């Protein structure tokens, strides 16, 4: 592999790791801050939400680290098993009495000792599956029959099972469409698929009146005068962002979380960040997601393996698309559809699945022997020793100029 490619992948690895670490740490602090008042009003410890989120973060880090050192993540057995397991869990939410409803949304699976949101893990299973299935078809993707079996049918099944959770259904559609583009599906077929996706989205919206109203108030500001209840969350989010100024009211000093802004620790945590950390804090979050997105894009662009490109591209569309939807929802540019801000919002299922996905990215990057050698700590240490002693360099570093080392 060309030295510049290895250098670019090492830089991308560092960018992704740094952005995810900072976003996760920020999320731990902001979750605790946003949940303090509601916890005290319910007689709970103000630190409970922060401690729970920390526990979820540790689980996600362990899972991600294990996946980062797992081989054959895109093997057919692993990919199909991951998708099947997550779809079965989601089917239990839809068709079994184990479903648990929170704030009117029945998207959780009650396991007794805890509850999980399977739709968050469906996205993880889909990323592996799309990378495994699409990348190996290549030329066959120009034919509708080969494209439909199994790719389009699998995507349709996943979106259909998650349809009640409109936000995550939209994210699955976005990541699937991105994977289809990277896999090389012709533009003419992508246009047809996009049209079908829009039609399905329209159907999901119109069958639920409250979703129709949310779209109306998002794109017609005057509608808030007639439907003030549906504008309550977004108006309070605007007030929180506006009151933050340049540098914020200070960590823990938000007024919006005093029962004015519902779901402050999850769907609307970006508004609390804007209030307590100001415009500077909000822009910092945007920059971190920009760094993360650029790092993932670099992996897609530079890694030599097509399956890795498709899978990492799907994960990038998932995380970056979800962040865009969440922030757009908070600033009233998109309807409120209830998706968390990746790595930052409260919620164990979302945090664990996102950290696991980053672990998959690192694991897939290491499928190429040269990339694995270049990313290893031992290789970097060896290169420094070689530079001082004049000893031989690792093969993965061969050809690198002195400045590049």
GINORKA-V514185 format. One record per residue. N is the residue number from 1. OMEGA is omega in degrees with one decimal (* if undefined). NEAR is the number of other ideal C-beta (glycine too) atoms within 10 Angstrom. D_LAST is the distance of its C-alpha to the last C-alpha in whole Angstrom. Layout:
# GINORKA-V514185
n->N omega->OMEGA near->NEAR d_last->D_LAST
n->N omega->OMEGA near->NEAR d_last->D_LAST
This chain:
# GINORKA-V514185
n->1 omega->-178.2 near->16 d_last->16
n->2 omega->-179.0 near->11 d_last->14
n->3 omega->-179.0 near->16 d_last->10
n->4 omega->176.7 near->13 d_last->11
n->5 omega->178.1 near->18 d_last->13
n->6 omega->178.6 near->23 d_last->11
n->7 omega->179.2 near->17 d_last->9
n->8 omega->179.7 near->16 d_last->12
n->9 omega->175.7 near->24 d_last->14
n->10 omega->178.2 near->17 d_last->11
n->11 omega->178.9 near->14 d_last->12
n->12 omega->177.7 near->24 d_last->16
n->13 omega->-179.6 near->20 d_last->16
n->14 omega->179.6 near->13 d_last->15
n->15 omega->-178.9 near->20 d_last->18
n->16 omega->-177.9 near->24 d_last->20
n->17 omega->-178.5 near->15 d_last->20
n->18 omega->-178.5 near->14 d_last->21
n->19 omega->-179.2 near->22 d_last->23
n->20 omega->179.9 near->25 d_last->25
n->21 omega->-178.5 near->14 d_last->25
n->22 omega->178.3 near->17 d_last->26
n->23 omega->-179.4 near->22 d_last->29
n->24 omega->178.5 near->21 d_last->30
n->25 omega->176.7 near->13 d_last->31
n->26 omega->179.7 near->19 d_last->32
n->27 omega->179.1 near->28 d_last->35
n->28 omega->179.4 near->20 d_last->36
n->29 omega->-175.6 near->17 d_last->37
n->30 omega->175.7 near->29 d_last->39
n->31 omega->178.3 near->28 d_last->40
n->32 omega->-179.5 near->23 d_last->42
n->33 omega->-175.1 near->25 d_last->43
n->34 omega->-174.6 near->30 d_last->44
n->35 omega->-173.2 near->26 d_last->46
n->36 omega->-173.7 near->23 d_last->48
n->37 omega->179.7 near->19 d_last->51
n->38 omega->177.9 near->17 d_last->52
n->39 omega->179.6 near->18 d_last->51
n->40 omega->179.9 near->11 d_last->54
n->41 omega->178.4 near->10 d_last->56
n->42 omega->178.1 near->9 d_last->56
n->43 omega->-179.3 near->6 d_last->56
n->44 omega->176.0 near->13 d_last->53
n->45 omega->178.4 near->11 d_last->50
n->46 omega->-179.4 near->15 d_last->48
n->47 omega->-172.7 near->13 d_last->45
n->48 omega->-177.8 near->14 d_last->46
n->49 omega->179.4 near->21 d_last->44
n->50 omega->179.3 near->23 d_last->41
n->51 omega->177.6 near->13 d_last->41
n->52 omega->179.6 near->17 d_last->42
n->53 omega->176.3 near->25 d_last->39
n->54 omega->177.9 near->16 d_last->37
n->55 omega->177.3 near->12 d_last->38
n->56 omega->179.3 near->21 d_last->37
n->57 omega->179.2 near->20 d_last->34
n->58 omega->177.0 near->12 d_last->33
n->59 omega->179.7 near->15 d_last->35
n->60 omega->179.0 near->23 d_last->33
n->61 omega->179.0 near->19 d_last->29
n->62 omega->179.3 near->14 d_last->31
n->63 omega->179.5 near->18 d_last->32
n->64 omega->179.0 near->21 d_last->28
n->65 omega->178.4 near->15 d_last->26
n->66 omega->179.7 near->12 d_last->29
n->67 omega->179.6 near->21 d_last->28
n->68 omega->179.5 near->19 d_last->24
n->69 omega->178.8 near->10 d_last->25
n->70 omega->-179.8 near->14 d_last->28
n->71 omega->175.0 near->9 d_last->28
n->72 omega->177.0 near->12 d_last->30
n->73 omega->179.9 near->24 d_last->30
n->74 omega->172.6 near->24 d_last->31
n->75 omega->-174.3 near->13 d_last->34
n->76 omega->-179.1 near->12 d_last->37
n->77 omega->-178.9 near->9 d_last->39
n->78 omega->-176.0 near->16 d_last->36
n->79 omega->179.8 near->23 d_last->36
n->80 omega->179.1 near->17 d_last->40
n->81 omega->179.1 near->14 d_last->41
n->82 omega->179.8 near->21 d_last->39
n->83 omega->-178.3 near->24 d_last->41
n->84 omega->-179.0 near->12 d_last->44
n->85 omega->-178.5 near->14 d_last->44
n->86 omega->177.8 near->25 d_last->43
n->87 omega->176.6 near->21 d_last->46
n->88 omega->177.3 near->11 d_last->48
n->89 omega->178.8 near->20 d_last->47
n->90 omega->178.0 near->27 d_last->48
n->91 omega->176.4 near->13 d_last->51
n->92 omega->176.9 near->15 d_last->52
n->93 omega->-174.5 near->23 d_last->52
n->94 omega->-168.2 near->16 d_last->54
n->95 omega->-176.9 near->10 d_last->57
n->96 omega->178.4 near->10 d_last->57
n->97 omega->-179.7 near->7 d_last->59
n->98 omega->-179.4 near->14 d_last->55
n->99 omega->179.5 near->16 d_last->54
n->100 omega->-177.9 near->16 d_last->54
n->101 omega->176.4 near->10 d_last->54
n->102 omega->-178.7 near->10 d_last->53
n->103 omega->176.6 near->10 d_last->54
n->104 omega->179.8 near->6 d_last->56
n->105 omega->-177.4 near->14 d_last->53
n->106 omega->-175.4 near->13 d_last->53
n->107 omega->-176.1 near->25 d_last->50
n->108 omega->177.4 near->20 d_last->49
n->109 omega->-177.6 near->20 d_last->50
n->110 omega->179.7 near->16 d_last->52
n->111 omega->-179.7 near->11 d_last->51
n->112 omega->-178.7 near->6 d_last->53
n->113 omega->177.4 near->5 d_last->51
n->114 omega->176.2 near->11 d_last->49
n->115 omega->-180.0 near->16 d_last->48
n->116 omega->177.1 near->18 d_last->45
n->117 omega->-173.9 near->24 d_last->45
n->118 omega->-178.6 near->26 d_last->44
n->119 omega->176.5 near->29 d_last->43
n->120 omega->-178.9 near->27 d_last->40
n->121 omega->174.6 near->21 d_last->39
n->122 omega->178.2 near->28 d_last->40
n->123 omega->178.4 near->27 d_last->38
n->124 omega->179.2 near->22 d_last->35
n->125 omega->179.9 near->24 d_last->37
n->126 omega->-179.6 near->29 d_last->37
n->127 omega->178.3 near->35 d_last->34
n->128 omega->-176.1 near->27 d_last->33
n->129 omega->180.0 near->31 d_last->36
n->130 omega->178.1 near->31 d_last->36
n->131 omega->-178.1 near->29 d_last->32
n->132 omega->-173.0 near->23 d_last->34
n->133 omega->-171.7 near->23 d_last->37
n->134 omega->-171.5 near->25 d_last->36
n->135 omega->-176.0 near->21 d_last->33
n->136 omega->178.5 near->14 d_last->35
n->137 omega->175.3 near->18 d_last->38
n->138 omega->-175.2 near->12 d_last->36
n->139 omega->-178.7 near->8 d_last->39
n->140 omega->-178.8 near->11 d_last->42
n->141 omega->176.5 near->18 d_last->41
n->142 omega->-179.0 near->14 d_last->43
n->143 omega->-177.4 near->12 d_last->46
n->144 omega->-177.6 near->11 d_last->48
n->145 omega->-179.8 near->7 d_last->49
n->146 omega->179.0 near->14 d_last->45
n->147 omega->-178.1 near->21 d_last->44
n->148 omega->-177.6 near->13 d_last->47
n->149 omega->-0.8 near->13 d_last->46
n->150 omega->-166.4 near->16 d_last->45
n->151 omega->-174.8 near->22 d_last->42
n->152 omega->177.7 near->17 d_last->45
n->153 omega->178.0 near->11 d_last->47
n->154 omega->178.3 near->20 d_last->45
n->155 omega->179.5 near->24 d_last->43
n->156 omega->178.9 near->16 d_last->47
n->157 omega->-179.7 near->15 d_last->48
n->158 omega->-179.6 near->26 d_last->45
n->159 omega->-179.6 near->22 d_last->46
n->160 omega->179.9 near->14 d_last->50
n->161 omega->-177.1 near->23 d_last->49
n->162 omega->-171.9 near->28 d_last->47
n->163 omega->179.6 near->18 d_last->50
n->164 omega->174.6 near->18 d_last->51
n->165 omega->-168.8 near->26 d_last->48
n->166 omega->-178.2 near->21 d_last->48
n->167 omega->-179.4 near->22 d_last->44
n->168 omega->174.4 near->28 d_last->43
n->169 omega->177.6 near->22 d_last->44
n->170 omega->-179.7 near->21 d_last->43
n->171 omega->178.1 near->27 d_last->39
n->172 omega->177.0 near->26 d_last->40
n->173 omega->179.8 near->23 d_last->41
n->174 omega->-177.9 near->20 d_last->38
n->175 omega->178.1 near->25 d_last->36
n->176 omega->179.4 near->28 d_last->38
n->177 omega->177.1 near->19 d_last->38
n->178 omega->178.7 near->21 d_last->34
n->179 omega->178.1 near->30 d_last->34
n->180 omega->178.2 near->25 d_last->37
n->181 omega->-177.8 near->15 d_last->35
n->182 omega->-179.8 near->22 d_last->32
n->183 omega->177.0 near->24 d_last->33
n->184 omega->176.5 near->15 d_last->35
n->185 omega->-178.5 near->20 d_last->39
n->186 omega->-177.1 near->13 d_last->40
n->187 omega->-179.3 near->8 d_last->41
n->188 omega->178.8 near->9 d_last->45
n->189 omega->176.2 near->16 d_last->45
n->190 omega->179.3 near->13 d_last->42
n->191 omega->178.6 near->10 d_last->45
n->192 omega->179.5 near->12 d_last->48
n->193 omega->178.9 near->20 d_last->46
n->194 omega->177.3 near->13 d_last->45
n->195 omega->177.4 near->10 d_last->48
n->196 omega->178.8 near->12 d_last->49
n->197 omega->177.8 near->18 d_last->47
n->198 omega->179.6 near->11 d_last->49
n->199 omega->178.4 near->10 d_last->52
n->200 omega->177.4 near->16 d_last->51
n->201 omega->177.9 near->16 d_last->50
n->202 omega->179.8 near->11 d_last->53
n->203 omega->179.5 near->10 d_last->55
n->204 omega->-178.5 near->17 d_last->53
n->205 omega->-171.6 near->17 d_last->54
n->206 omega->-179.9 near->11 d_last->57
n->207 omega->179.3 near->10 d_last->59
n->208 omega->-176.6 near->12 d_last->58
n->209 omega->-177.6 near->9 d_last->60
n->210 omega->176.5 near->10 d_last->57
n->211 omega->177.5 near->16 d_last->54
n->212 omega->-179.2 near->13 d_last->56
n->213 omega->179.4 near->17 d_last->57
n->214 omega->176.2 near->24 d_last->53
n->215 omega->-179.8 near->17 d_last->52
n->216 omega->-176.7 near->16 d_last->55
n->217 omega->179.4 near->24 d_last->55
n->218 omega->-174.7 near->21 d_last->51
n->219 omega->176.6 near->12 d_last->52
n->220 omega->-175.7 near->11 d_last->55
n->221 omega->-178.7 near->10 d_last->55
n->222 omega->-178.8 near->8 d_last->59
n->223 omega->-179.7 near->16 d_last->59
n->224 omega->177.7 near->18 d_last->58
n->225 omega->-179.7 near->9 d_last->62
n->226 omega->-177.7 near->12 d_last->63
n->227 omega->-174.0 near->14 d_last->61
n->228 omega->-178.6 near->11 d_last->60
n->229 omega->-179.3 near->9 d_last->59
n->230 omega->178.7 near->19 d_last->56
n->231 omega->-174.1 near->21 d_last->55
n->232 omega->-176.4 near->14 d_last->55
n->233 omega->-176.6 near->22 d_last->51
n->234 omega->177.6 near->24 d_last->50
n->235 omega->178.2 near->16 d_last->52
n->236 omega->175.9 near->20 d_last->51
n->237 omega->177.0 near->27 d_last->47
n->238 omega->178.4 near->17 d_last->48
n->239 omega->-179.5 near->16 d_last->50
n->240 omega->180.0 near->26 d_last->47
n->241 omega->-177.4 near->22 d_last->44
n->242 omega->-176.8 near->11 d_last->46
n->243 omega->-179.1 near->17 d_last->47
n->244 omega->-179.3 near->26 d_last->44
n->245 omega->-178.2 near->13 d_last->43
n->246 omega->-171.6 near->8 d_last->40
n->247 omega->173.2 near->12 d_last->39
n->248 omega->179.8 near->21 d_last->41
n->249 omega->-177.8 near->17 d_last->44
n->250 omega->-178.3 near->13 d_last->42
n->251 omega->-179.3 near->14 d_last->41
n->252 omega->-174.0 near->15 d_last->44
n->253 omega->179.5 near->12 d_last->46
n->254 omega->173.8 near->28 d_last->47
n->255 omega->-179.0 near->15 d_last->50
n->256 omega->-177.1 near->26 d_last->50
n->257 omega->177.4 near->26 d_last->49
n->258 omega->176.2 near->12 d_last->53
n->259 omega->174.6 near->11 d_last->54
n->260 omega->-176.5 near->17 d_last->54
n->261 omega->179.6 near->27 d_last->50
n->262 omega->-178.2 near->15 d_last->51
n->263 omega->-176.5 near->18 d_last->48
n->264 omega->-176.2 near->30 d_last->46
n->265 omega->-177.6 near->27 d_last->43
n->266 omega->-173.9 near->21 d_last->43
n->267 omega->-173.9 near->26 d_last->43
n->268 omega->-178.7 near->27 d_last->44
n->269 omega->177.9 near->28 d_last->41
n->270 omega->176.9 near->26 d_last->39
n->271 omega->177.7 near->32 d_last->42
n->272 omega->176.1 near->28 d_last->42
n->273 omega->179.6 near->29 d_last->39
n->274 omega->-179.8 near->29 d_last->40
n->275 omega->-174.4 near->29 d_last->43
n->276 omega->-177.7 near->26 d_last->42
n->277 omega->174.2 near->24 d_last->38
n->278 omega->179.7 near->20 d_last->39
n->279 omega->179.2 near->14 d_last->38
n->280 omega->178.8 near->13 d_last->35
n->281 omega->179.3 near->22 d_last->34
n->282 omega->179.4 near->21 d_last->35
n->283 omega->177.4 near->12 d_last->33
n->284 omega->177.6 near->16 d_last->30
n->285 omega->179.3 near->24 d_last->31
n->286 omega->179.5 near->13 d_last->31
n->287 omega->-179.8 near->12 d_last->27
n->288 omega->176.4 near->21 d_last->26
n->289 omega->175.0 near->22 d_last->28
n->290 omega->177.3 near->14 d_last->26
n->291 omega->178.8 near->18 d_last->23
n->292 omega->179.8 near->25 d_last->24
n->293 omega->179.2 near->20 d_last->25
n->294 omega->177.7 near->16 d_last->22
n->295 omega->178.2 near->23 d_last->20
n->296 omega->177.6 near->24 d_last->23
n->297 omega->178.8 near->15 d_last->23
n->298 omega->177.1 near->19 d_last->19
n->299 omega->179.1 near->26 d_last->20
n->300 omega->-175.7 near->19 d_last->23
n->301 omega->-169.5 near->14 d_last->22
n->302 omega->-176.4 near->20 d_last->19
n->303 omega->-174.7 near->22 d_last->20
n->304 omega->-174.2 near->14 d_last->21
n->305 omega->178.3 near->17 d_last->24
n->306 omega->177.3 near->16 d_last->27
n->307 omega->178.3 near->23 d_last->29
n->308 omega->179.2 near->25 d_last->26
n->309 omega->-177.9 near->21 d_last->26
n->310 omega->-178.0 near->28 d_last->30
n->311 omega->179.6 near->32 d_last->29
n->312 omega->176.2 near->30 d_last->27
n->313 omega->177.4 near->25 d_last->28
n->314 omega->178.1 near->30 d_last->31
n->315 omega->177.6 near->29 d_last->30
n->316 omega->177.2 near->26 d_last->29
n->317 omega->178.7 near->26 d_last->32
n->318 omega->-172.6 near->27 d_last->34
n->319 omega->-178.9 near->26 d_last->32
n->320 omega->177.9 near->21 d_last->31
n->321 omega->179.4 near->21 d_last->35
n->322 omega->177.0 near->26 d_last->36
n->323 omega->179.0 near->25 d_last->35
n->324 omega->179.8 near->16 d_last->36
n->325 omega->-178.5 near->22 d_last->40
n->326 omega->-178.6 near->25 d_last->40
n->327 omega->176.4 near->19 d_last->39
n->328 omega->177.3 near->15 d_last->41
n->329 omega->-178.4 near->26 d_last->44
n->330 omega->-178.2 near->27 d_last->44
n->331 omega->173.0 near->16 d_last->44
n->332 omega->172.7 near->20 d_last->47
n->333 omega->176.4 near->13 d_last->45
n->334 omega->179.5 near->20 d_last->45
n->335 omega->178.5 near->23 d_last->48
n->336 omega->-179.5 near->23 d_last->48
n->337 omega->168.8 near->22 d_last->47
n->338 omega->171.1 near->19 d_last->46
n->339 omega->-178.5 near->26 d_last->42
n->340 omega->173.9 near->28 d_last->40
n->341 omega->-174.3 near->27 d_last->37
n->342 omega->177.6 near->27 d_last->34
n->343 omega->-172.4 near->28 d_last->32
n->344 omega->-176.7 near->30 d_last->35
n->345 omega->175.1 near->25 d_last->38
n->346 omega->179.0 near->26 d_last->40
n->347 omega->-175.9 near->21 d_last->41
n->348 omega->-177.4 near->19 d_last->40
n->349 omega->-178.5 near->20 d_last->40
n->350 omega->-177.2 near->26 d_last->38
n->351 omega->-178.7 near->27 d_last->35
n->352 omega->-178.6 near->23 d_last->35
n->353 omega->179.3 near->26 d_last->35
n->354 omega->178.4 near->28 d_last->32
n->355 omega->176.2 near->25 d_last->30
n->356 omega->179.2 near->23 d_last->31
n->357 omega->177.4 near->26 d_last->29
n->358 omega->174.2 near->26 d_last->26
n->359 omega->176.8 near->23 d_last->26
n->360 omega->178.6 near->26 d_last->27
n->361 omega->-179.9 near->28 d_last->24
n->362 omega->178.3 near->18 d_last->21
n->363 omega->179.8 near->23 d_last->23
n->364 omega->176.9 near->28 d_last->24
n->365 omega->-176.4 near->24 d_last->20
n->366 omega->178.6 near->21 d_last->20
n->367 omega->174.3 near->17 d_last->22
n->368 omega->-175.6 near->20 d_last->20
n->369 omega->-178.7 near->11 d_last->19
n->370 omega->177.9 near->18 d_last->15
n->371 omega->179.4 near->25 d_last->15
n->372 omega->179.5 near->14 d_last->16
n->373 omega->-177.4 near->18 d_last->14
n->374 omega->-178.0 near->26 d_last->11
n->375 omega->-175.2 near->21 d_last->13
n->376 omega->178.1 near->14 d_last->14
n->377 omega->-178.5 near->7 d_last->14
n->378 omega->179.7 near->9 d_last->14
n->379 omega->179.8 near->17 d_last->11
n->380 omega->177.9 near->15 d_last->9
n->381 omega->-179.3 near->10 d_last->11
n->382 omega->-178.9 near->17 d_last->11
n->383 omega->178.7 near->17 d_last->8
n->384 omega->178.3 near->10 d_last->8
n->385 omega->-179.3 near->11 d_last->12
n->386 omega->-179.9 near->15 d_last->11
n->387 omega->-178.1 near->13 d_last->9
n->388 omega->-173.0 near->7 d_last->12
n->389 omega->-177.2 near->8 d_last->15
n->390 omega->179.2 near->8 d_last->13
n->391 omega->-179.2 near->10 d_last->14
n->392 omega->-179.1 near->10 d_last->14
n->393 omega->174.9 near->17 d_last->11
n->394 omega->-176.9 near->16 d_last->12
n->395 omega->-176.6 near->12 d_last->13
n->396 omega->-177.4 near->21 d_last->11
n->397 omega->-176.6 near->22 d_last->8
n->398 omega->177.1 near->11 d_last->10
n->399 omega->179.1 near->13 d_last->10
n->400 omega->176.5 near->16 d_last->6
n->401 omega->-178.5 near->9 d_last->6
n->402 omega->-179.7 near->6 d_last->5
n->403 omega->-178.3 near->5 d_last->5
n->404 omega->178.0 near->12 d_last->4
n->405 omega->* near->14 d_last->0
